C-alpha cells in the first residue's frame, strides 16, 4: 500500500467524537500536537524578544506587565487545546482542519505581540484569540453532540469560553489605564471556566499524556535560553576584543539551561495527576514555570547587551533579569514537582535554599555564571539526597 493510501486509511473523513481512554497504554503526543507546539515556538520567541528589548531599554515596569499579559494569552491558548486533545483527539479530517484554524489564531496572536509591547495595542492578539477559541468552541460542541456522558461538561466549556471571549473583546475598548486591572479579573474568570465545567463531570484526560505535553512545552521555552547562550558565543567570536563577561554569560547560560532541564525532568509528574483537584493546580502553576523559563532566555540576552555596552541599565538590574526568573522557577518547581513526592526534609530544603542563594548572587560580579553554578550544585545535591541508601 502506498504512503498516501496508508495515511488516508489512518485518517478517516468523519467519525463520532468519542472520549479517549484515560488509561490507554503508550499514549504519546501526536504529529498534529507537535505541529501545534511548533507554532507556539514563534509566539514564545516573539514575546521573549520583546521582553529582552524592554529590559535592555530600562522599561522594566511596562515590559514585564506586557509580558505577563501576552504570555498568559499564549499559555492559556496552549492549555485549552492540550487538555481537550488529551480527552477527545480522534484525528479525523474535521478535527485536523479545526486544529489548523486554532493554529492560525495563534500565529495571528504572535504577529500582534510587538504592537502589544510597544503601543499597548492588543487588537491583533485578541483577534487571534477569537479565531483560536472559535475553533475550540466548535470542538467542544462536537464533543457534546457525540459524547452524551460528557455533554454537560462540554456544553459548560463551550458556554464559558464564549462568554469570556465576549468579555475579552469588550476589554479592547477600555481605556489603557483600566486594562491592567481588568485583565486580572478577566484572567481569573478564564481560569474558572475549567473548574466550573469539570464540576459537571471530569473529562477523560490522560495523566501520562498531559505530563508529556507539559514536558514538551518546557523544552520549547528552554529553547529561548539556548538561543541566547548561542548568541553570546557568536558575539564573542565576532568581536575583535571579546569582553570576558560574554564568556561568563555563555557558560552560565548553558549551565542554567542544562540544570533547569535536569531539575524539571528529575521527578515524574503523571503519578500524582490522579484527579482534577490535583491536576488543575499543577496545570495552572505551570504558567509560572513556563513564563519564568522563557524569561531566563530574555534575561540572558539582556546580559549580552550589558556585556557589549548596549544595555541602559545597572549591573544589578542586568543580573536580576536572570536571577529573578530562575528563583521563581525553582520555587514553583519545588511546589509542583518536588513536594508532592514527599521527599526527605533535606531535599525539601534544597530548592528554596538555592532560590535564595540565586537572588543573592544578583549583586556579584558574575551573576549569570554564579547562577549557573548554584543550579549545577543543586542538581548534584538532588542526586545525592535522592540516592537510595545502600
N, C-alpha and C positions, 0 to 999 in steps of 0.2 A: 504494500500500500504506500502511496506517495506521502511525503510530508504534509502536503496540503490536505489530502483526504484524512490523514491522521488527526490533524488539527481540527478539521470540521467535525470529525466523529467525537472529539473530546469537547467540543463547544457547541452544544445544541442551540437551536434558534430560540426556543422558549420552553421553559418548564416551570412548575409551581415553585414559588419561593418558600420552600420548607426550611425548618430550622436545622442547623448543623448539630451534630452530636458533640456536646461539651466534653465527652470522654473519648473522642475519636483518637486513636493512636497515630503517632507520627504526623501530627498536624503541623504544617510549616507554612511560612509566608509564600504566597503565590507570585508568579511573574507580574500580574497586574498590581499587586500590592507593592512590589519593588519599583515598578514604574511610577506609582503614586508617590512613593518616598523620594524617588529621583527628582521629581518636580519640586519637592519641598527643599531639596538642596539649593535650588535657585532662590527660594524665598528666604531661607536662613542666611544665605550668602549676602542677599540684599540688606537684610536688617542688621547683620553683623558689620557690613561695610559702613552703613550709615551711623551706627553707634561708634565705630572707630573714628570717623571724621568729627563727630560731635565732641567726643572726649579729647581728641588731639587739639581741637579748636577752643578748648576751655568752655564748652557749652554743656557741661555735665548734667545740670538740672533738667534742661529741656530734652537733651538727648536720652537720658535714662528714662524719663517719663514716656517719650515716644516709643522707646524700645520695649518697655513693659507692655504698652498697649498693643503695638503691632505684633510682638511675639505672642501675646495672648491669642490674637486672632489666628495666627499661623498654627499654634499648638492646638487650639480648640477645633479648627477645621480638620486637622490630622486626627484628633481624638474621635470626632464624630464618625469619620469613615472607618477608622480602625476597629472600634467596638461593634459597629454594625456589621462589618465584614466578618468579624470573628463569629457572629451569630448566624448570618444569613447569606454568606457568599456562595451562590450557586453557579457562578461563572458561565451563565448563558449570554447570548448576544445582547439582550436588553440591559442586563447587569453591567456588562462591559461598556456599552455606549453611555449609560448613565454615569459610570465612573469617569469616563472621558469628559463629560460635562463638568463634573466636580473638579477634575484636574484643570480644565480651562479656567474655572473660577479662581483656583489657587494661583495660576500664572498671572491673571489679571490683578489679583491682590498683590503679588510680588512686584508687578510693574508699578504699582502705586506707592511702594514703600519710600522711595526718595522724596516724593512730594509730601508724604506724611511727616517726614522728619524736617524738611527744610521750610515748608509752607503751612504745616499743620492742616493739610488738605487730605481728608480721608475718603474722598469721593470714590476713587478707584478701588481702594481696599474694601469698602462697603459694597461696591458694585460686584466685585469678585466674590464677596461673601454671599451676596444674594444668589448669584449663579450657582455657587457651590452648594448652598443649602437648598436650593430648588431641587437639585439632583438628589440630595439626601432625603428630603421630604418625600419625593416620589418613591424612593426605595422603601421608606417606612410604610407608605400607603400600600405598596405592593405586598409587603410582608403581612400587613393587616388583612389583606384580601385572601392571601394564600395560606396563612397560618392561624386558624381560629383560636388555638390555645394561647397565642401571644397577641391576639388582636387588640385587647385593651391597652397593653403596654405600647404596642406600635402606634396606635392612634394617639396616645398621650405624647409620644415623641414627636409625631408629625404636628400636632396642635401646638405643643410648646415651642418647637422650632419656628413655626410660622409666626406666632405671637411675638417672640423675642426678636425675630428678624425685622418685623414691622417697627418695633421699638428702636432697633439699631438704625433703621432708615430715617426715622424721625430725629435720631440723635445727630445726624449730619447737619440739620438745620438749626441746631442750638448755637448760641454764641460760644466762641472758643473758651471763654472763661468758665463756662458751665460744663464743657465736655469732659474735663478730667474727673470731676466729682461724679457726674452721671455715668461715666464709663465704669467706675467701680460698682455702681448699683446694677447696671445692665449686665456687667460681667458676672456678678453674683447670681442674678436671675438666670443667666445662661447655665451656670453650674448647677442650679437647682432643677433644671429640666430632667436630666437623667435620674436624679434622686426621686422626683415625683413620678416619673414614668415607671421606674423599676419597682415602685411600691405596688403597682398593679400586677406584678409578676416578673420574675427575673428573666432577662433574655439569655439564650443559651450560648454565651461567650465561652471560649476555650482558654483555660488558665495558661497552658504552655504556649499557645499561640499568642496570647496577649503579652506574655513575658518576652517572647521572641520579638514581637513587633516593637516593644519599647526598647529592647536592646538595639535593634536596627536604627531607631531614631537617635539613640545615644551616639552611635557611630557617625551619623550624619552631622550632629553638632560638633563632635570632636574633629571632624574634617576641617572646620574653620581654624582650629588651633594648629593643625598640621600645616595648613596653607600659610599661616602667619610665621611659623618656625621656618618653613621653606623660604619664604621671602627674606627672612633675616639672613639666612645663609647666602642667598643670591646677592643681596646688597653688600654683604661682607666681601664677596668675591669681586663684585663690580667696582667698588670704591678703591681708589688708589691708596688712600690711607684709611685703613679699616679701624673704626673705634673698637676697642676691646669690649665695650658694652654690647656690641652686636653679637659677638660670640657668646657672651653671657646670656643674652635673650634667646639665642638659638638653642643653646644647650639646655637652659632652664625650661624653655618651651617644650622641647622633646621629652624631658623628664616629667613635666606636668601631664602631657598627653598620655605617655606610657602609664603613668601612675593612676590617672583617672580611669583609664581603661581597666587596669588591673583591679582597682578597688571596686568598680561598678560590677564587674563580672565575677568577683570572688565568691559571691553568695547567690544561689539560685532563688528566684522570686516566686516561681509558679506554685511551690508547695504551700505557701500561705495565702494564695489568692483563691480562697475557698468559698467566699460569699461576697455579696455586694457591700456588706458592712466593712469587709477588709479591703476589697479591691478599689472601691471608689476613693477613699483617702489616699491609697497607694497611687492610683492613676492620676488624681488631681495634684498630688505632691510632686509629681514628675515635671510639672510646669517649672518649678524652681530648679530642678536638676537640669532640664534641657536649656532653660534660659541662662543659667549660670555657666554651664559648659560652653555654650555658644559665645557668651560674653568674654570668656577667657581668651578666645581667638581674637576678639576685638581689642582686648587689653594687650595682648602680645604685639599686635600691630601698632598700638599707641606707643609701646616701649621701643619699637623700632624707630618710630618717628622721633622719640625723645633722644635716642642714641645718635641719630643723624641730624639733630638740631632742627627738626621740623615740627615739633610739638610746642604749643604755647602754654605749657603747664609746668608745675613744680616737679621735682624729683619724687617727692612723696605721693603726689597725685598720680604720676605715671605708674608708680609701683602699686598703688591702690586699685588701678584698673585691672590688675591681675589678682592681687591678693584677696580683695573683697569677694569676687565671684567664686574663687577657689574655696574660701572659707564657707560661703553659702552652700556650695556643692557638698563639702564634707559633712556639714551639719545635717542637711536634708537627707543625704545618703545614709547617714547613721540612723536617722529616724525611720526611713523606709526600708532599708535593706539589711541593716545590721541588728538593730534592737529586736525586730520580730523573730530572729533566730535564737533568742535567749542565750546569747554568748556570755562567757565569763566576765566578771567585773573588769578585769584588766583590759579586755577587748572593748568593753563599753566606754572606757576612758580614753582610748587611743584617738578616735576621730574628733571628739570635742577638744581634746588637748592639742591635736595637730591644727585644728581650725584656729585656736587662739594663737598658736605659735606662728601660723601663716600671717595672721593680721599683724603680729609684732614685727615680722621681717619687712613690712612695708617701708620702714624707716632706715633700713640698712642700705649699704652702697650697691648691693646686687640683689634687689628684691625678687626678680624673676628666677634667677638661679637658686637663691635661697629657698624660694617656694618649692621649686622642683626637688631640691634635696630633702626638704621636710616631707614631701609626698612620697618620695622614694623610701625614706626611713619608715614612714607609716606603713607602706606596703610590705616592707621587710618584717616589721614588728607584727603586723597582722598575720603573716605566715607563721611566725614563731609561736604566737599565743594560740593560734588555731590548730597547731600540730598536736595530734593525739599523743597522750602520754605513752611511753614505752612500757 
